[in-house]
Amino acid sequence: MALTLRERGIPAWALKGGLAAWQRAGYPTEPKAVEQATQIEDVCPECGRPMAEHAVPTP
């Protein structure tokens, strides 16, 4: 990951031992909300937006 970021011009370094070592050392982390799993049928193949955005309301 660090290499990818550096290739994009973002200063980054790999953590020896990774995230687990970071957490064992007591450094802070932030929680991330879990994203709902998306099924391939839920995404429009033409625009990549959720199919629900294309739904036509019924009267």
C-alpha positions, 0 to 999 in steps of 0.5 A: 500500500505504501508503494502505491501511495508513493507512486501517486505522490503521497508521502507514505511508509510501510509499518514494520509489523503492519496494523497489528504492531501499530495497535500493540504499541498503543497508537490510536486508530479510528473505527470505520463504519461497516459498509453494506455488502453490495450484490452485482445485481444492485449496481447498474452496469451502464453507470455504476450507480445503485439500481434503486436510483433508477427505479420508477415509482408506482402510482 
